[in-house]
Amino acid sequence: MQAMQMLQRAQEITANNLANINTAGFKSGKMFQTMLTEEIDGEMFTSVRTGSQPVMAQGVLEQTGGKFDFGINGKGFFVVEENGTEYLTRSGRFMLDGNGNLRNERGAQVMGQDGPIALPELNQALGENREVKFEVGTDGTIRVNDRVRDRLRIVEPDNVAALQQQAGMYFFADEEKVTLNESENSTVMQGYFEKSNVNALEEMVDMMQTMQMFESAQRAMRTADEMLSQATTKLGQY
């Protein structure tokens, strides 16, 4: 039963990976197991607990040519704010809203060195179809007509394993477990975005192997149940 529960959890993780194969910046999850030994009423008991952990391998940086598409080459993360909470993300598919605020696909504000990034003059120029020069350097510096307006906040967590993966492309960093430092070795590439690092073939193979192991465990449970039933029947004859 314990094995079947773990395999069911593994199947859920695989299904989630496949569901997010086209989610920009998504990191695939892998199941891990931890054996815990504890003393209860003077007796030692061992239990196995399962969890999932994101695989931080970098996804492919795909060129789009879009002015507001950004990919990170390195271990850094963009910082966005949604509903008053800051999240880390590798997805750099951004856009300008009606007020010139830089936002992601979910409407979260993209954070710069001075807080939420706002580019009202760029938004006005684009709205009036005026020619405007918009560039983002490899260090994240944002320039409008060669004038520095802000710099993308790119951070690198000191404890990646402690990041809490949220639905889709977000990660939450608990301040008590993770320290965020300015990333010095990451470069920003304008006109690119990072694809999911999910390998569809590997995930399908994992899904089939998990299903086979689940069926084996199910057969073992059924066999044990039949043996117990037969033993009980024979004992009842005496």
Summary of the structure (lengths in Angstrom):
residues: 238
radius of gyration: 24.8
end to end distance: 31.7
largest distance: 97.3
contacts: 663
relative contact order: 0.20
helix: 27%
strand: 38%
